[in-house]
């Protein structure tokens, strides 16, 4: 006998109205409602826990000098349903646990708050530190991530941190914009920016349209904008450098013909505030390469346990909230372009902003750098840029030499900047002190470091110099201008850089580098540097393939 569908519908409605527990379990829905996120106090059924995913992100690997305090960052961690449909993405309340799983022999590192989203790691000796971050939800879903901190005296000079922006997936003929690129260096240091291509770009038209930006060194960041007419991968490298350091980051724009571009979420840069401040967030720098209208979804992924702060809206470009207690708040943004197409990716990735809140009045922490040795008469650059203020106040600096050899002569130039120049003329030990002062006039505790000056280079300076090229081995569609930058981790200072471009091995009889090397044809560049201590760097080879599109004029003659 055939059963009528209406019969089963009536039975199902009856069970629901009677509150049958088995039916409640059957209808349990792990995903959040489409119009809102899970509340931190909202419980998820046991059946739903297995459908919930946590992504742990311990942040980028870092390189610092011994004695540095390293700011760890778990703010990009998040949780969401495994079966989310892009409109239900949400974070539940997250718990964090940091631990040190590997460290140099004899070291005693300290994490100031192992359960914070942004604790600080105090390093003491050189070597590699590996840390594990464990992120869990109140429902017991857990994931881990690791980060490596490389501690070495060669990072006594600040390492520029470069961010070229997020990788993007766009359709052909969309309007691509890379406007997030930035770098962080010591206060007052002059830096330059330069975009280069990494691969052979698929489109000659794009190459022609960005010639005013590619391989052009500028003192201000220039956004990279173009409209790709041919599908393929477009890779660009952003280089940021100062007189001593060059660092770089690569971004990839994947272009697919006829596809809907994935919008890019930008929640802004981390900020500091005081208790009772009103914080206004903004998604203004989020964008869609197809110029589609965006919708917004904001929510807190982390806030202090006792905080009752709530966003006044969750679906506008610029929501606000009032911070009520000290601690770290992490607000997360996801944007969508509203195209409900079954096969298209319409949701951006998450992007978060960290709001660090204090009551003010906290003294800053000064960092003068690690002890080192050098030659008399040489000039070195000190580094206080690792100093920080938990209140987010700007800092001023005061350096001084507190002890020095009898009858010694020395110079300390720019002693109120983060990075002054120091030149000792006599042998012996010099104790150098730094005090940092915040914008409220509160001083840090005085910290010191020791410089040992010798007439001949001390035995510890057995490290060869390190030379970096601004353009890496690869194929390029345009002529290249290559800058060689030498740094000396041993402290005696770079002397000369020797190079060849005819495939021969360079020697001390080769050309001495003094200005950028310009190439417009296939070239093999070989180079090495020497330092004041006589250390010689191993020869480095870079191979460049230059394939400049040929242009020609076609003249038609009418018979």
JOZI-V50044 format. One record per backbone hydrogen bond with DSSP energy under -1.0 kcal/mol. CO is the residue of the C=O (numbers start at 0). NH is the residue of the N-H. E is the energy in kcal/mol with one decimal. If there is no record, write none. Layout:
co = <CO CO>
nh = <NH NH>
e = <E E>
This chain:
co = <3 4 5 6 7 8 9 10 11 12 13 14 15 19 20 21 22 32 38 44 47 48 50 52 54 61 63 64 67 69 73 77 79 80 94 96 98 101 103 109 112 113 116 118 119 120 121 126 128 129 129 130 131 132 133 134 135 136 140 142 144 146 147 148 149 150 151 152 160 162 167 168 169 170 175 177 181 183 185 191 192 193 194 195 202 203 204 205 209 209 212 217 223 225 227 231 233 234 235 236 237 238 239 240 244 246 248 250 251 252 253 254 255 263 270 272 273 276 278 282 286 287 288 294 296 298 301 303 313 316 318 319 320 322 326 328 329 329 330 331 332 333 334 335 337 338 345 350 352 353 354 355 356 357 364 371 373 374 379 383 387 388 395 397 399 402 404 408 410 412 413 414 417 419 420 421 422 423 427 429 430 430 431 432 433 434 435 436 437 441 446 448 449 450 451 452 453 457 459 465 467 473 475 479 481 482 484 486 487 492 495 496 497 499 506 510 516 518 522 524 525 526 527 528 529 530 534 539 541 542 543 544>
nh = <6 8 9 10 11 12 13 14 15 16 17 19 18 23 24 25 26 35 41 48 50 51 81 79 77 149 151 67 122 120 76 54 52 83 135 133 131 129 106 121 115 97 73 71 111 69 109 150 148 100 101 146 98 144 96 142 94 139 136 134 132 130 61 128 63 126 154 155 183 181 253 261 255 173 225 223 162 160 188 240 217 238 214 236 206 207 208 209 212 213 215 192 177 175 172 254 252 197 250 195 248 193 246 191 241 239 237 235 167 233 169 231 258 286 355 357 276 322 320 285 263 290 174 335 333 331 329 306 297 282 280 311 278 275 356 354 300 301 352 298 350 296 347 294 339 340 336 332 330 270 328 272 326 274 387 451 453 377 421 386 364 391 436 434 432 430 407 424 422 420 416 398 383 381 412 379 410 376 452 450 401 402 448 399 446 397 443 395 440 437 433 431 371 429 373 427 375 460 461 486 484 544 546 518 516 469 467 465 490 531 529 512 527 525 509 498 481 479 543 541 499 539 497 536 494 533 530 526 524 473 522 475>
e = <-1.3 -1.7 -2.1 -1.9 -2.3 -2.3 -2.0 -2.2 -2.2 -2.3 -1.5 -2.1 -1.2 -1.9 -2.1 -2.0 -2.3 -1.3 -1.8 -1.3 -1.5 -1.8 -3.9 -2.6 -2.3 -2.8 -2.2 -1.7 -2.5 -2.6 -1.9 -3.7 -3.2 -1.2 -2.1 -2.6 -2.9 -2.4 -1.8 -3.1 -1.7 -2.5 -2.5 -2.5 -2.3 -3.1 -1.4 -3.0 -3.0 -2.3 -1.4 -2.0 -1.9 -2.0 -1.4 -2.3 -2.9 -1.9 -1.8 -3.0 -3.5 -2.6 -1.9 -2.7 -2.3 -2.6 -2.1 -2.2 -1.5 -2.0 -3.0 -2.7 -2.3 -1.3 -1.7 -2.1 -2.4 -1.5 -1.7 -1.7 -2.6 -2.9 -3.8 -2.9 -1.6 -2.2 -1.9 -1.2 -1.9 -2.6 -1.7 -3.2 -2.6 -2.5 -4.2 -2.5 -2.9 -2.3 -2.8 -2.1 -1.7 -1.7 -2.3 -2.3 -2.2 -2.5 -2.9 -2.5 -2.0 -2.5 -3.0 -2.2 -1.6 -1.7 -2.6 -2.1 -1.9 -2.1 -1.9 -2.2 -2.9 -2.2 -3.1 -1.9 -1.8 -3.2 -3.1 -1.7 -2.6 -1.3 -2.6 -2.8 -3.2 -2.6 -3.0 -3.5 -2.7 -1.4 -2.5 -1.5 -1.8 -1.6 -2.6 -2.4 -1.2 -2.4 -1.3 -3.0 -2.2 -2.2 -2.7 -2.3 -2.3 -1.2 -2.3 -2.2 -2.2 -1.3 -2.9 -1.9 -3.1 -1.9 -2.4 -1.8 -3.4 -2.2 -1.7 -2.8 -2.4 -1.6 -1.6 -2.6 -2.6 -2.6 -2.3 -2.5 -2.0 -3.6 -3.0 -2.6 -2.3 -1.1 -2.0 -1.9 -2.2 -1.6 -2.6 -2.4 -2.2 -2.3 -2.8 -3.0 -1.7 -2.7 -2.4 -2.4 -2.1 -2.0 -1.8 -2.5 -2.7 -2.4 -3.0 -2.7 -2.8 -2.0 -2.6 -3.3 -1.2 -2.7 -2.4 -3.5 -1.9 -2.3 -1.8 -2.1 -3.0 -2.3 -3.1 -3.1 -2.2 -2.9 -2.7 -2.7 -3.3 -1.7 -1.6 -2.1 -3.2 -1.6 -2.1 -3.0>
